Amino acid sequence: MMPPSEASPGPRRPSRRVVWVLSLFFLAFAVRLAASLVAADGFLSTDGVDYRDIAENIAHGNGISVSHFRWFEPQKHLDPPPATSLHADAYRPPLLPILGAGLFYLPVDWTLAARILIALLGAALALAVARIAERMHGPGAGLAAGALAAFEPYSVFYSTRWSTEILCAVTLWWGVAGLLAFSSVPSRRVTVATGLVLAGACLARPNMLVVVPMALAAVAIRGNRANRRSLLLVLGLVIAVVGVWTVRNVSAFGVATPATCFGPYNFWLGMNDRIYEMYAGDLNEQEFADNLRDLYAVDSRQHVLHLARERVTSPAETNAYWKHEGLAYMRKEPGKAASILVHRAAHYFRLAPFDAAAGPRTRLLSTVVVGSLLSLSLIALITVRSSRRLVFLSLVIGSWLVSMPFIFHLRFRFPVVNPMLCILAGVAIMELTRRVQSSRRTRPEEVAPRDQLAE
């Protein structure tokens, strides 16, 4: 028998940090998967049908293409109709369909696999939030921020949809987590991973093409020569990956853009009399809903029918048309155009959707949650000095500016704003907790002299 000093050690217990990281990940995953399974009918709502169709075509070897013409494509109304409805897609970002294509090779139902994938991405987002808060203010802040992100209602809601919000958010914020390591000279592995993840964000949603460069610029401002070289490598990787997508768009459509061709149509959707009335008019809920419906069902349809009659069908041609119509409205109605832009700038900072866009319970929940996170975030910004504030500011400004030209829904700001609010709220909770504990520890020392005099 071996003496006690020479006994073999027992199995090592996982560190406390590993335990809470794994617990946070599986908690966030379970919450999202459960919500997705409960909200079974809405998983492929709106854009989700398109993203699944493109993914299936990729899996079948048809490339990034769709099997039907959408409401905004003039080919839908051509007479005679095209010989086939299968055609290369110019209007959706590619990353989500590429990920979805791989799911068709799994021996399980595609929809179930897709729900699990989105739930995993949502859990990874909670970890990114926790990681950044931990770097800012210690493990306690990381745990608090991660817990907030695990239950944040918008994050849970978008985890029940086959759409790009969660994918964009997780790639952006893991990329930001990598950028924050640039306070010192990062390893080559961290640099390459950061560049690829941020490139993924740009391929998840086109507005990241503005947000990501602004974040890189903010980090570069506070950097030194060594980590600026690393930032140049990150930028080069982003340009290289996005450049491949740009080359594809040029070869397929003759459109030299790293974004999608949905932008010009969205620009026109956001610059017309109906949008002006919805922002500035005194409309009740029903009138607001009717205006929004008619924008798509009447005005947009009339323009698309006109394009079909004129045989204007290629993305390059329709892009020019929608840009012309939007700019023509701005020239014809400069006052209304300015009013739209001002209202849209304010719309970005709303706590809840318009009354006609959501029910009273949803608006109340959004107001309470976003308002509380915002209040805590302001406390963090006031009480905790951090060089990360410039990066956060650049993200918000970039996201806000790129939203100005287009029709705007609050879901477009989610990938930037909501995770950031959870990070700062976690920092605020930890800082307030520290100050309360510190005041309790010092209070007996302050009254000690009186006790001694009493004796």
Secondary structure, DSSP 8 states (H G I E B T S, - for coil): ---GGG---------HHHHHHHHHHHHHHHHHHHHHHHTGGGTTTTTHHHHHHHHHHHHTT--SEESS--TT-GGGG-SS--S-S-EE--SS-SHHHHHHHHHTTSSS-HHHHHHHHHHHHHHHHHHHHHHHHHHHH-HHHHHHHHHHHHH-HHHHHHTTSSSSHHHHHHHHHHHHHHHHGGGS---HHHHHHHHHHHHHHHHH-TTHHHHHHHHHHHHHHT--HHHHHHHHHHHHHHHHHHHHHHHHHHHHHS---SS-THHHHHHHHTSSHHHHHHHHS---HHHHHHHHHHIIIIIIHHHHHHHHHTT--SHHHHHHHHHHHHHHHHHH-HHHHHHHHHHHHHHTT-SS--GGGS-HHHHHHHHHHHHHHHHHHHHHHHH---THHHHHHHHHHHHHHHHTTS---GGGTHHHHHHHHHHHHHHHHHHHHHHHHHHHHHHHHHHHHHHHHH-
